[in-house]
Amino acid sequence: MTGSGIPVAIAVDSVKSDRKGPSVVADAHERAGVGEGGGRVLACAACQAGITTAAARIEVGGSHEHHFTNPDGYQFHIGCFSRAPGCKGSGEPSAEFTWFPGYSWQVEGCAQCGAFLGWRYRSGEHRFHGLILVRLVELEPGSGS
């Protein structure tokens, strides 16, 4: 966070995982809920933990992908997702400087390693996740590597 309370990117390369081997993919599939909706698993680029699936991609404001710049000048390329069970929110929701009018946002990170992945947006009962696309890697279901 900056002094203005605006989230900034956290370097992902500094995060290391002690998880290795084929079980990483199976764990990622389970964590991202692949059995619930299917699709390829989108995993945390830092630790390979399942975050969401390609099937959870949605359009918000007429598009799945958006490019935004926060008040501190940091640029983000995000994708919108209906589900992201591999994310964990932190901090209090805020409506300040929201990129989606009428929605509050809350910072989200990987539930396994804590890497900053994006934001959860809420407006009444409608919720979605705006995830930084370069922080996600796509895994093939059933792949062994």
C-alpha positions as a printed Julia matrix, in Angstrom:
145×3 Matrix{Float64}:
   0.0     0.0     0.0
   1.09    3.55   -0.59
   0.56    6.4     1.82
  -2.71    7.12    0.0
  -3.99    3.59    0.75
  -3.86    2.56   -2.92
  -2.53   -0.95   -3.51
   0.62   -1.29   -5.55
   2.11   -4.32   -7.22
   4.19   -6.65   -5.08
   7.1    -8.42   -6.8
   6.09  -12.01   -7.43
   9.61  -13.27   -8.12
  10.49  -12.92   -4.47
   7.93  -15.57   -3.49
   9.18  -19.12   -3.44
   7.28  -22.34   -2.99
   8.51  -25.56   -1.48
   5.96  -27.51   -3.57
   7.34  -29.45   -6.5
   6.34  -32.23   -8.84
   3.17  -33.51  -10.54
   1.01  -33.13   -7.44
   1.14  -29.34   -7.91
  -1.17  -29.57  -10.94
  -3.62  -31.93   -9.22
  -3.7   -29.68   -6.15
  -4.23  -26.63   -8.36
  -7.19  -28.28  -10.08
  -8.8   -29.2    -6.76
  -8.2   -25.76   -5.24
  -9.63  -23.89   -8.24
 -12.77  -26.03   -8.27
 -12.21  -27.57  -11.7
 -14.92  -30.13  -11.02
 -17.35  -27.24  -10.6
 -17.64  -25.68  -14.05
 -14.57  -27.18  -15.69
 -12.11  -25.39  -17.89
  -8.4   -24.92  -17.66
  -7.02  -23.99  -14.26
  -5.58  -20.52  -13.88
  -2.95  -20.76  -11.17
  -0.83  -18.32   -9.2
   2.34  -17.66  -11.21
   4.38  -17.58   -8.0
   3.42  -20.93   -6.46
   1.19  -22.76   -8.99
  -1.77  -22.92   -6.57
  -5.15  -23.01   -8.34
  -6.89  -19.63   -8.3
  -9.79  -19.87  -10.77
 -10.67  -21.45  -14.13
 -11.04  -20.22  -17.69
 -14.74  -21.13  -17.4
 -15.14  -18.46  -14.68
 -14.22  -15.62  -17.1
 -16.98  -13.01  -17.29
 -17.56   -9.63  -18.9
 -17.97   -6.56  -16.73
 -18.55   -3.19  -18.35
 -18.68   -4.88  -21.76
 -15.33   -6.7   -21.59
 -13.48   -9.5   -19.79
 -10.14   -7.66  -19.94
  -9.47   -4.1   -18.77
  -6.42   -1.82  -18.57
  -6.29    0.62  -15.67
  -3.83    3.01  -14.05
  -4.13    3.75  -10.33
  -3.63    7.26   -8.89
   0.04    6.46   -8.18
   0.66    5.68  -11.88
   0.84    1.87  -11.62
  -0.72    0.16  -14.64
  -2.7    -3.08  -14.44
  -4.11   -5.42  -17.08
  -6.88   -7.35  -15.35
  -9.42  -10.01  -16.26
 -12.84  -10.38  -14.62
 -13.86  -13.7   -13.06
 -17.06  -14.83  -11.34
 -15.17  -17.2    -9.01
 -11.67  -17.23   -7.56
 -11.66  -19.73   -4.69
  -7.85  -19.65   -4.56
  -7.87  -15.97   -3.54
  -8.04  -14.55   -0.05
  -9.13  -10.98    0.65
  -7.24   -8.64    2.94
  -8.01   -5.23    4.34
 -11.3    -3.43    4.41
 -13.36   -2.86    1.25
 -13.11    0.67   -0.17
 -15.0     2.64   -2.8
 -12.18    5.18   -3.2
 -10.62    5.32   -6.66
 -12.7     2.35   -7.84
 -12.26    1.35  -11.47
 -15.85    0.08  -11.62
 -18.35    2.81  -10.63
 -20.77    1.65   -7.95
 -18.43   -1.13   -6.76
 -16.2    -1.25   -3.71
 -12.91   -3.16   -3.93
 -10.8    -5.25   -1.59
  -7.23   -6.42   -2.19
  -6.87  -10.15   -2.93
  -3.86  -12.4    -2.78
  -3.09  -16.05   -3.35
  -4.51  -18.02   -0.42
  -1.44  -20.28   -0.51
   1.57  -17.96   -0.85
   0.07  -14.5    -0.36
   1.21  -13.04   -3.72
  -0.86   -9.98   -4.67
  -3.26  -11.05   -7.48
  -5.86   -8.29   -7.76
  -9.13   -7.17   -6.22
 -12.58   -8.44   -5.27
 -15.35   -6.06   -6.35
 -18.79   -5.78   -4.71
 -21.96   -3.86   -5.48
 -24.96   -5.02   -3.46
 -25.24   -8.74   -4.13
 -23.08   -8.69   -7.3
 -19.45   -9.69   -6.82
 -16.56  -10.46   -9.13
 -12.78  -10.72   -9.08
 -10.49   -8.43  -11.09
  -7.27  -10.45  -11.34
  -3.95   -9.25  -12.77
  -3.49  -11.49  -15.79
   0.33  -11.62  -15.74
   0.09  -13.0   -12.2
  -1.79  -16.09  -13.46
  -0.56  -19.07  -15.48
  -2.82  -21.48  -17.33
  -2.49  -25.2   -16.58
  -3.9   -28.0   -18.73
  -6.29  -30.36  -16.92
  -4.68  -33.77  -16.55
  -1.18  -32.54  -17.41
   1.54  -34.18  -15.41
   4.04  -31.33  -15.21
